Amino acid sequence: MKRFLVLDSFRGLCALAMIVHHSHIERSITELTFFRNASQFAGLFFALSGFLIYRHYSDHVHTPRQLREFMVNRACRVMPMHLAVLLFFIGFECLKLVLERNGVSLSYPAFSGDRAPQEILPNLLLIQAWWPGFNALSFNYPSWLISVQFYIWGLFALILFAAPRLARKLFSLLCVLAFVALYQDFTLLPRNALWGISCFFAGAMTYRVYARMRGSVSGPVIATLLEVAVLGGIYWLMTEGEQPLTVELGLLFCVAILVFSQEAGLVSQLLRLRAFPILGRLWLSIYLTHAAVIYVLGTALTVAAKFSGYAFLVDKPDETRTTLVRYLSTGSALNDNLLMLLVVVAVLVVSMLTHRYIETPAMQFGEHWRRGTLLRRRKDDPPPERV
């Protein structure tokens, strides 16, 4: 089955943009409007997931066994990485608690705020983004996306299993209803859950359009113009559009997926260069580990500030001026941007390690579980195709 290397590359680049977005370094590129709004790329993650999941599974979830295999595959794809990072955050809070009892305090008290003990169970069950009473951004805050996506996968599979003949119509209906609910600020479901449902099923319907267009690839000139136009549209919306952008950008991300799935323009050829697909393979590890790396760096600077007397952390009001955001700061634009580069490099190193020692073995385990060959698995087994 064809591998969409360009779409993989996009997912990796969007994961890098998330690092910059969440870093909050005072005089660095994190303060550019594009990166301040980079959280909107969650819509692309949802839409691309819908596109790829529909492509792989639309004809393969019709029996109880296939339904079980689908959920095993999806659970092994994201749960081990999610749980590993969650355990890291819980362990770090335990360390803070020990330090506090020995008279050493860091920035915030242990197990307080968004890392309160009552938030552990929702995170373990990946339901933190589905109920208003839970803090969707607790502990490893980027994992809200995995929370939403995991149960959307389950909904997708149940519809295919229970009503295969109506599945396409139901997917389209869910997509439209979720977009309307977003536009009307419907509050029965959290906005992030509606965002995930709308973009995921829009991505699934985008694959239907792609399948109909197969074989009608544009020439390189027209394809390049389309690629540049859709990238320009995304950039313009993210820098000049009025918030919230979830509906408009969700639809534009689907157009981008359709255009770049053809892999016919010059931008696509650039994104096929070796470095970019590698980023695509690492996207989940990058996405789930970057907050932990930023948190460790912030804690290290807090400790350094206590001993040096130099303020490496600055609290500034956010755009709404209702809450304070903690910024890392070295005092100069050059050093702040170098610090940003250090964060990116650190996240990539950590991601390569977690990809090799957690993500890939988990996918191999899931593949053997699906095939019933757990007792015959080997360390050098090739990983199954990532979706």
Secondary structure, 3 states (H helix, E strand, C coil): CCCCHHHHHHHHHHHHHHHHHHHCECCCHHHCHHHHCHHHHHHHHHHHHHHHHHHHHCCCCCCHHHHHHHHHHHHHHHHHHHHHHHHHHHHHHHHHHHHHHCCCCCCCCCCCHHHCHHHHHHHHCCCCCCCCCCCCCCCCHHHHHHHHHHHHHHHHHHHHHHCCCCHHHHHHHHHHHHHHHHHCCCCCCCHHHHHHHHHHHHHHHHHHHHHHHCCCCCCHHHHHHHHHHHHHHHHHHHHHCCCCCHHHHHHHHHHHHHHHCCCCCHHHHHHCCCHHHHHHHCHHHHHHHHHHHHHHHHHHHHHHHHHHCCCCEEEEECCCCCCEEEEECCCCHHHHHHHHHHHHHHHHHHHHHHHHHHHHHHHHHHHHHHHCCHHHCCCCCCCCCCC
